[in-house]
């Protein structure tokens, strides 16, 4: 009976207590040696690093902060209604990117010619992404929109 209770709590802890993790690899073959970045509990970490204090960016809700910080002074970007703004700005003229249906467009647009990347099935494609040759990144785990943007910013894709 005791073993059953312990097993129950271990399983509950495994499925509820584990932080969201995302691993990003270059190209279409996820090899551990090709790990570019990982996200643990909103902290964007380079390569195989697991030490949160070495985070390059921190994602909290729809806010992206510089480094290992959640300070107002380190707010780099805000994602609101599918629009990415610098800092805490909400001016239409400041919109850097638009995210709609897991597609990323340049500026305040969802026009096909402004499409930069498409994200689907754990893969990031250049443009519409109709070919396996257009796969840029492979993801293990499902990033939030803000985490996806933070990853692309860190990797200098945006």
Kinemage of the C-alpha trace (Angstrom):
@kinemage 1
@onewidth
@group {chain A} dominant
@subgroup {mainchain}
@vectorlist {calphas} color= white
{ca unk a 1} P 0.000 0.000 0.000
{ca unk a 2} L 2.791 2.406 0.925
{ca unk a 3} L 4.574 1.711 -2.348
{ca unk a 4} L 1.369 2.513 -4.247
{ca unk a 5} L 1.019 5.884 -2.492
{ca unk a 6} L 4.661 6.755 -3.154
{ca unk a 7} L 4.293 5.756 -6.811
{ca unk a 8} L 1.155 7.887 -7.102
{ca unk a 9} L 2.913 10.996 -5.774
{ca unk a 10} L 5.933 10.396 -7.991
{ca unk a 11} L 3.718 10.185 -11.067
{ca unk a 12} L 1.703 13.258 -10.068
{ca unk a 13} L 4.917 15.185 -9.479
{ca unk a 14} L 6.291 14.085 -12.814
{ca unk a 15} L 3.273 15.281 -14.787
{ca unk a 16} L 2.301 18.390 -12.838
{ca unk a 17} L 5.422 19.722 -11.172
{ca unk a 18} L 7.794 19.617 -14.102
{ca unk a 19} L 8.550 22.959 -15.680
{ca unk a 20} L 7.945 23.573 -19.363
{ca unk a 21} L 11.040 22.643 -21.350
{ca unk a 22} L 11.814 23.364 -24.988
{ca unk a 23} L 14.919 22.272 -26.885
{ca unk a 24} L 15.875 23.839 -30.216
{ca unk a 25} L 18.135 22.214 -32.798
{ca unk a 26} L 19.504 23.469 -36.088
{ca unk a 27} L 17.987 21.970 -39.237
{ca unk a 28} L 15.645 19.020 -39.332
{ca unk a 29} L 17.617 16.391 -37.416
{ca unk a 30} L 17.507 16.872 -33.639
{ca unk a 31} L 20.926 15.687 -32.504
{ca unk a 32} L 21.948 16.448 -28.921
{ca unk a 33} L 25.272 17.779 -30.181
{ca unk a 34} L 23.419 20.339 -32.348
{ca unk a 35} L 21.405 21.843 -29.488
{ca unk a 36} L 21.367 25.615 -30.015
{ca unk a 37} L 19.172 26.802 -27.170
{ca unk a 38} L 16.872 25.444 -24.502
{ca unk a 39} L 14.053 27.054 -22.572
{ca unk a 40} L 13.366 26.009 -18.998
{ca unk a 41} L 10.536 27.627 -17.080
{ca unk a 42} L 10.724 30.712 -19.316
{ca unk a 43} L 14.507 31.121 -19.143
{ca unk a 44} L 16.176 31.101 -22.578
{ca unk a 45} L 19.516 29.373 -22.088
{ca unk a 46} L 22.337 28.855 -24.587
{ca unk a 47} L 23.111 25.301 -25.714
{ca unk a 48} L 23.258 22.701 -22.952
{ca unk a 49} L 23.281 25.239 -20.112
{ca unk a 50} L 20.820 24.488 -17.313
{ca unk a 51} L 21.825 27.222 -14.884
{ca unk a 52} L 19.010 29.772 -14.879
{ca unk a 53} L 21.270 32.640 -13.824
{ca unk a 54} L 22.996 32.313 -17.217
{ca unk a 55} L 19.767 33.050 -19.086
{ca unk a 56} L 20.092 35.316 -22.103
{ca unk a 57} L 16.389 36.225 -22.013
{ca unk a 58} L 13.544 35.606 -19.568
{ca unk a 59} L 9.925 35.154 -20.637
{ca unk a 60} L 7.155 35.921 -18.169
{ca unk a 61} L 3.671 35.939 -19.607
{ca unk a 62} L 3.863 38.136 -22.686
{ca unk a 63} L 6.958 40.033 -21.569
{ca unk a 64} L 10.527 39.322 -22.647
{ca unk a 65} L 13.302 40.551 -20.359
{ca unk a 66} L 17.055 40.831 -20.904
{ca unk a 67} L 19.117 38.248 -19.051
{ca unk a 68} L 18.047 36.579 -15.820
{ca unk a 69} L 15.669 39.326 -14.785
{ca unk a 70} L 12.037 40.258 -14.403
{ca unk a 71} L 12.746 43.891 -13.627
{ca unk a 72} L 10.845 46.656 -15.394
{ca unk a 73} L 14.233 48.163 -16.251
{ca unk a 74} L 15.209 45.029 -18.192
{ca unk a 75} L 11.977 44.749 -20.202
{ca unk a 76} L 13.079 44.284 -23.825
{ca unk a 77} L 9.830 43.369 -25.620
{ca unk a 78} L 6.115 43.001 -25.026
{ca unk a 79} L 3.844 40.708 -27.000
{ca unk a 80} L 0.232 41.861 -27.029
{ca unk a 81} L -2.592 40.745 -29.325
{ca unk a 82} L -0.099 39.031 -31.628
{ca unk a 83} L 2.061 42.148 -32.012
{ca unk a 84} L 5.635 42.464 -30.740
{ca unk a 85} L 6.540 45.887 -29.356
{ca unk a 86} L 9.881 47.164 -28.060
{ca unk a 87} L 9.875 47.657 -24.287
{ca unk a 88} L 6.470 48.641 -22.965
{ca unk a 89} L 5.420 50.618 -26.057
{ca unk a 90} L 1.938 50.090 -27.504
{ca unk a 91} L 2.161 52.512 -30.451
{ca unk a 92} L 1.137 51.083 -33.820
{ca unk a 93} L 4.237 52.604 -35.395
{ca unk a 94} L 6.469 50.630 -33.022
{ca unk a 95} L 5.200 47.171 -33.989
{ca unk a 96} L 8.221 45.051 -34.900
{ca unk a 97} L 6.531 41.762 -35.815
{ca unk a 98} L 3.059 40.262 -36.061
{ca unk a 99} L 2.356 36.671 -35.004
{ca unk a 100} L -0.799 35.115 -36.417
{ca unk a 101} L -1.616 31.403 -36.639
{ca unk a 102} L 1.987 30.534 -35.644
{ca unk a 103} L 3.322 32.566 -38.577
{ca unk a 104} L 5.623 35.540 -38.088
{ca unk a 105} L 5.281 38.604 -40.287
{ca unk a 106} L 7.429 41.727 -40.570
{ca unk a 107} L 5.890 44.842 -38.977
{ca unk a 108} L 2.163 45.421 -38.519
{ca unk a 109} L 1.090 43.108 -41.302
{ca unk a 110} L -0.255 39.659 -42.059
{ca unk a 111} L 0.264 40.002 -45.800
{ca unk a 112} L 1.905 37.014 -47.509
{ca unk a 113} L 4.831 39.066 -48.825
{ca unk a 114} L 5.701 40.084 -45.239
{ca unk a 115} L 5.782 36.466 -44.013
{ca unk a 116} L 9.178 35.621 -42.512
{ca unk a 117} L 8.682 32.275 -40.737
{ca unk a 118} L 6.069 29.558 -40.252
{ca unk a 119} L 6.016 27.306 -37.191
{ca unk a 120} L 4.153 24.001 -37.298
{ca unk a 121} L 4.595 20.464 -36.034
{ca unk a 122} L 7.688 21.445 -34.038
{ca unk a 123} L 9.493 22.837 -37.079
{ca unk a 124} L 10.358 26.401 -38.048
{ca unk a 125} L 10.231 27.029 -41.779
{ca unk a 126} L 11.455 29.945 -43.826
{ca unk a 127} L 8.434 31.716 -45.367
{ca unk a 128} L 5.472 29.445 -46.131
{ca unk a 129} L 7.547 26.329 -45.544
{ca unk a 130} L 6.390 23.955 -48.233
{ca unk a 131} L 9.609 21.946 -48.506
{ca unk a 132} L 11.811 20.012 -46.104
{ca unk a 133} L 14.684 22.107 -47.464
{ca unk a 134} L 13.113 25.200 -45.879
{ca unk a 135} L 13.309 23.808 -42.336
{ca unk a 136} L 15.511 26.077 -40.225
{ca unk a 137} L 14.971 24.758 -36.690
{ca unk a 138} L 13.531 21.692 -34.975
{ca unk a 139} L 11.801 22.051 -31.598
{ca unk a 140} L 11.273 19.454 -28.889
{ca unk a 141} L 8.460 20.748 -26.721
{ca unk a 142} L 5.855 23.359 -27.520
{ca unk a 143} L 6.996 26.943 -26.919
{ca unk a 144} L 4.512 29.689 -26.151
{ca unk a 145} L 4.350 32.537 -28.673
{ca unk a 146} L 6.505 34.697 -26.406
{ca unk a 147} L 9.056 31.889 -25.956
{ca unk a 148} L 9.157 31.316 -29.715
{ca unk a 149} L 9.863 35.005 -30.303
{ca unk a 150} L 12.504 35.038 -27.534
{ca unk a 151} L 14.251 32.024 -29.070
{ca unk a 152} L 14.304 33.650 -32.500
{ca unk a 153} L 15.568 36.913 -31.023
{ca unk a 154} L 18.348 35.119 -29.147
{ca unk a 155} L 19.373 33.197 -32.280
{ca unk a 156} L 19.269 36.488 -34.232
{ca unk a 157} L 16.631 35.198 -36.644
{ca unk a 158} L 14.659 38.363 -35.859
